[in-house]
Amino acid sequence: RYAAELALLPPGAIDVAAVVALVQKLRDGGRELPSALRVARQLCVERLACLDIEQAAPLELVTGGMTALAEATLDLALAQAQAEADARHGAPRDAQGRRIEFWIVGMGKLGARELNVSSDIDLIYVYEEDGQTTGPEPISAHEYFAKVVRRIHTLIGDTTDDGFVFRVDLMLR
């Protein structure tokens, strides 16, 4: 389906930098971020399948490539989600006026860097402390990060015509 885009991914193993560059090339070619993330996944999975089947790549190369794909796409989705939330609500600030930090913690196979091509990703979201945004439509830090998390889930987990990036499990046992 994406044969014309295969050349956008440099040969060899997949790492975070290669995925970020691939997504940027897809965006430069006119794709919006959600589509670029999904097409990048398809191209990376095709590459990893070829490395695995045709070149007998070690398991660590395949799982490392899938983990790099997850890390890169989550970073890109987070940046987009925060930019959108910042534009509407402003950045979340603590009592001293510093931006409140936010982290995505990968659990399970993602945390162990052992994702395979059919793995879902188990995520926990964490932010430093309570606060308030300072933009045109101020909201609490909790509301801000809830919006960011929902947007990340849409960017990564929703299925579109281009597929999905990763199934996301937020219901950890």
C-alpha positions as CSV (number, residue, x, y, z in Angstrom):
1,R,0.0,0.0,0.0
2,Y,2.8,2.4,0.8
3,A,5.4,1.2,-1.7
4,A,6.2,4.7,-2.9
5,E,7.1,5.7,0.6
6,L,9.4,2.8,1.4
7,A,12.5,4.7,0.2
8,L,11.9,7.4,2.8
9,L,13.1,5.0,5.5
10,P,16.9,4.5,5.4
11,P,18.2,0.9,5.1
12,G,19.1,-1.1,8.2
13,A,17.9,-1.1,11.8
14,I,15.2,1.3,13.0
15,D,16.0,3.7,15.8
16,V,14.2,6.8,17.2
17,A,16.0,9.2,15.0
18,A,15.1,7.3,11.8
19,V,11.4,7.2,12.8
20,V,11.4,10.9,13.6
21,A,13.0,11.7,10.3
22,L,10.6,9.4,8.5
23,V,7.6,11.1,10.0
24,Q,9.0,14.5,9.1
25,K,9.5,13.4,5.5
26,L,5.9,12.1,5.4
27,R,4.7,15.4,6.8
28,D,6.8,17.3,4.3
29,G,5.0,15.3,1.6
30,G,1.6,16.6,2.7
31,R,0.5,14.1,5.4
32,E,-1.0,15.4,8.6
33,L,0.6,14.0,11.8
34,P,-2.0,11.2,12.5
35,S,-1.5,9.8,9.0
36,A,2.2,10.2,9.0
37,L,2.5,8.3,12.3
38,R,0.4,5.4,10.9
39,V,2.2,5.2,7.6
40,A,5.5,5.3,9.5
41,R,4.3,2.3,11.5
42,Q,3.5,0.4,8.3
43,L,6.8,1.1,6.8
44,C,8.7,0.2,10.0
45,V,6.8,-3.1,10.4
46,E,7.6,-3.9,6.7
47,R,11.3,-3.2,7.3
48,L,11.4,-5.2,10.5
49,A,9.7,-8.2,8.8
50,C,12.2,-8.1,5.9
51,L,15.1,-7.9,8.3
52,D,13.7,-10.8,10.4
53,I,12.7,-13.1,7.5
54,E,15.2,-12.3,4.8
55,Q,18.2,-11.5,6.9
56,A,17.6,-13.5,10.0
57,A,18.0,-10.4,12.2
58,P,18.4,-11.1,15.9
59,L,15.2,-10.8,18.0
60,E,16.7,-7.7,19.8
61,L,16.9,-5.8,16.5
62,V,13.2,-6.4,15.8
63,T,12.0,-5.7,19.4
64,G,14.4,-2.7,19.6
65,G,13.0,-1.3,16.3
66,M,9.4,-1.6,17.5
67,T,10.3,0.0,20.8
68,A,12.0,2.8,19.0
69,L,8.9,3.3,16.9
70,A,6.8,3.5,20.1
71,E,9.1,6.0,21.8
72,A,9.4,8.2,18.7
73,T,5.7,8.2,17.9
74,L,4.8,8.8,21.6
75,D,7.2,11.8,21.8
76,L,5.7,13.3,18.6
77,A,2.2,12.7,19.8
78,L,3.0,14.3,23.1
79,A,4.6,17.3,21.5
80,Q,1.5,17.8,19.3
81,A,-1.0,17.3,22.1
82,Q,0.8,19.8,24.4
83,A,1.2,22.4,21.6
84,E,-2.6,22.2,20.9
85,A,-3.5,22.4,24.6
86,D,-1.0,25.2,25.2
87,A,-2.5,27.2,22.3
88,R,-6.0,27.0,23.9
89,H,-5.3,26.9,27.6
90,G,-1.7,28.0,28.0
91,A,1.0,25.9,29.7
92,P,0.3,24.4,33.1
93,R,2.3,26.3,35.8
94,D,3.1,25.6,39.4
95,A,2.8,28.1,42.2
96,Q,6.3,29.5,41.3
97,G,5.3,29.9,37.7
98,R,7.4,27.0,36.3
99,R,5.9,24.7,33.7
100,I,4.7,21.5,35.2
101,E,6.5,18.5,33.8
102,F,4.7,15.5,32.3
103,W,6.0,12.0,31.6
104,I,4.8,8.9,29.8
105,V,5.9,5.8,31.5
106,G,6.0,2.6,29.4
107,M,5.1,-0.6,31.3
108,G,5.3,-4.2,30.3
109,K,7.0,-5.0,27.0
110,L,7.5,-1.3,26.2
111,G,9.2,-0.7,29.5
112,A,11.4,-3.8,29.0
113,R,12.2,-2.7,25.4
114,E,10.7,-6.0,24.1
115,L,7.8,-4.8,21.9
116,N,6.9,-7.1,19.0
117,V,4.9,-6.2,15.9
118,S,1.6,-7.2,17.5
119,S,2.2,-5.7,21.0
120,D,0.0,-3.2,22.5
121,I,1.6,-0.5,24.7
122,D,0.9,-0.2,28.4
123,L,1.2,3.4,29.6
124,I,1.0,5.3,32.8
125,Y,1.0,9.1,32.7
126,V,2.5,11.2,35.5
127,Y,2.8,14.9,36.1
128,E,4.7,16.7,38.9
129,E,2.1,18.7,40.8
130,D,-1.1,20.6,40.7
131,G,-1.4,24.0,39.2
132,Q,-3.2,26.1,36.6
133,T,-2.8,27.1,33.0
134,T,-2.3,30.7,32.1
135,G,-3.8,31.0,28.6
136,P,-7.0,32.3,27.1
137,E,-9.1,29.5,28.6
138,P,-7.4,28.7,32.0
139,I,-8.0,25.2,33.4
140,S,-6.4,23.2,36.2
141,A,-3.3,21.2,35.5
142,H,-5.3,18.0,36.0
143,E,-7.8,19.0,33.3
144,Y,-5.0,20.1,31.0
145,F,-3.2,16.8,31.3
146,A,-6.4,14.8,30.9
147,K,-6.9,16.6,27.6
148,V,-3.3,15.9,26.6
149,V,-3.7,12.2,27.4
150,R,-6.9,12.0,25.4
151,R,-5.3,13.6,22.4
152,I,-2.2,11.3,22.6
153,H,-4.6,8.3,22.7
154,T,-6.4,9.7,19.5
155,L,-3.1,10.3,17.7
156,I,-1.6,6.9,18.6
157,G,-4.5,4.5,19.3
158,D,-7.4,5.4,17.0
159,T,-7.9,3.3,13.8
160,T,-8.2,5.4,10.6
161,D,-7.9,4.6,6.9
162,D,-4.1,4.4,7.4
163,G,-4.5,1.9,10.3
164,F,-3.3,2.6,13.9
165,V,0.1,3.3,15.5
166,F,-0.3,1.2,18.6
167,R,-3.2,-0.2,20.7
168,V,-2.9,1.6,24.0
169,D,-3.8,-0.1,27.3
170,L,-4.6,2.4,30.0
171,M,-6.4,-0.2,32.2
172,L,-3.3,-1.8,33.8
173,R,-4.0,-4.7,36.1
